[in-house]
Amino acid sequence: MTKEELRKEAKRRIRSIDRVAESAEIMCNLLSSPEYGKAETILAFSPLSDEPDISPLLSDERVLLPYIEGEKMLFSASRKMHRSGLGFAEPEHKEQEYGRALMLVPLLGYNKGLYRLGRGGGYYDRYIKENRYRIITLGLAFSSSFFPEMKEEDHDAKLDRIITPSGQTAAF
């Protein structure tokens, strides 16, 4: 399957699950993870309807949210939100500097090598590759998001771990 076909299949699968219940389980597993407990800064995301609902985290003072400028993804501490041109809620464009951070990564799917299937813009892949030296990446995935047949490409960035409703998945 092509990545576009995988995206369509992932969205179909996600529509068929109980996203509220699975999001709650993912949140429970995330909050009990050592990476979350130790994080000084958390790079999060504003969840779309087909992504795990992490909105309870957005009140955590450690959380920075992404915004897009050109081809770059940057992070802001601001909670003044507006709708981006890509359709998600993003904070005002005021970049926040940080040292080391935990990055929560949304995904539509992932494979056994911990490579993610995103929405196709490449923002997360570029950001992870440019900042690998200072971030730990946790992908947040629904139970239906595993695609063993998915092939990664050279521009794809590997995640450190995936958190699912049933627990944490390390590299296979």
N, C-alpha and C positions, 0 to 999 in steps of 0.2 A: 504494500500500500504506500502511496505517496504521503507526504506529511499533510497535505490538504485533505486527503481521504481520511487519514488518522484523526485530524481535527474534527471532521464531521462525525466520525464514529464516536470519538470521545464525548462530544456534546450530546449525542444521542444517548449514550450510556449514562451520562450525568443527569439527564432529564428523568431517567427511570429509577433513580435512587432517592432515598430520604435524605436530602441535603442538610436539613436542619439537624437530624440525629447524628449524621456522620460529621458535620461541622463541630458539634458538641464533643464528640469523641476525639476528634483531631485536636481541638483546643485543650482538652484534658491531658492528652499525651504530650502536647507541646509544653504546657505549663509545668508538667512534672519532669521535663527533660533537663539534664544538667546544663546544656547549652543555653537554655532560656534563663535559668536561675543565675548563671554567672555573667550574663551579658550586661555590659555597661551601656551599649547602644544597640537598638534593634531597628533594622531597616525592614519595614513592613510594607503593606500595600492596602489600597482601598478595594475591598473585594467586590467583584462583579457577581451577578446572580448565579453563575456556574462555577464559582470558586468557593473554597471553604470560607465560611463567615468568621472572620477574625476581628470583627468590629469591637468586641469587648476590650481588645488590646489597645485600641486607639487612644484610650485615656491614659495609658502608661506614659509617664514623662520621658522614658528612655526611647520611645518610638519616633522615628523619622519616617516621613512618607515621600514616595517618589513623584517627580514631575518630569516632563519631557521638554527639552529645548533642542530643537533641531533633531539630530540623531543621538543625542546624549540623554541619559537618565541621570538625574541629580536628586538629592534628598533634602527635605525641609522639615524643620520642627514646627512650622506654622500649622494651625488648625483652621485657618481661613480657607475654606474649600470652594472650588468652582469646577464645572464640568469641562474636561479637556477636549481637545479636538478628536481624540481617540475614543471618547465615550466614557471615561472613568473619572471619578472624583479625584482631583489633585489639589495640593496645597498651593498657596501663593508661591511664586518663584523667588525663593530666598534660600540659597544653598546654606546648609548647616555643615560645618566641618566636624569630623569625628576621627577617632583613632581606630581601634579594633571594634568590630561589630558582628552581630548575628544577623544574617539576612534571611528573611522568610520569603520564599519564592513561590508564586502561584504557578500552577501548571495544569494543562489539560490531560497530559499523560506522561509516562516515564517508562524507561526500559531497564533491563537487568544491570546495565552499567551505570545507572543513576544519571542518565542524560534525560532532559525534560523535553516535552513537546509543549511549546508555548503557542502564542497567537500569530507568530510569523514576523514580528517586527525586529527581532534580534536585540532589543534593548537590554534584556537581562543577560543574555550571553555576552554581549560586549562589556557590560558593567562588571560581571563576575570575572571575566578574563583580565580586565584592567585593574581590578582591586583584589584579586585572589590573595595577595600577601596580607590583607588586613580583614578579611571576612570569612566567616564560617557560614555555609549555605545549607538551609533546611528547606526542602521542597515540601509543600503541603498538598497531599493527594487524597482524593476520594478512593473508596475501595474498587471502583470500576476503572481506575486510571492506569493500570499496568498493561503495557503493550510489549510483550516479549519480542515481537517481530519488528519493532521500530529500530531503524538504523540511525545512528548518530552521524552527523556530518562534521567536517573540519571546523566549522565556525561555532559548533555547539559547545557549551561549557558544562562540565560534569558537576553535579551537586555532591555535597559531602554526605548527606543523609536525606531520606524521605520519611516524613511522618504521615502515617495513615490512621484510619479509625482503629485498626487492630494493633497499632504500636509503631515502633521505629524500624525502618529498613536500612541496613547498611549495605555496602557493596556486596553483590552476590558472589 
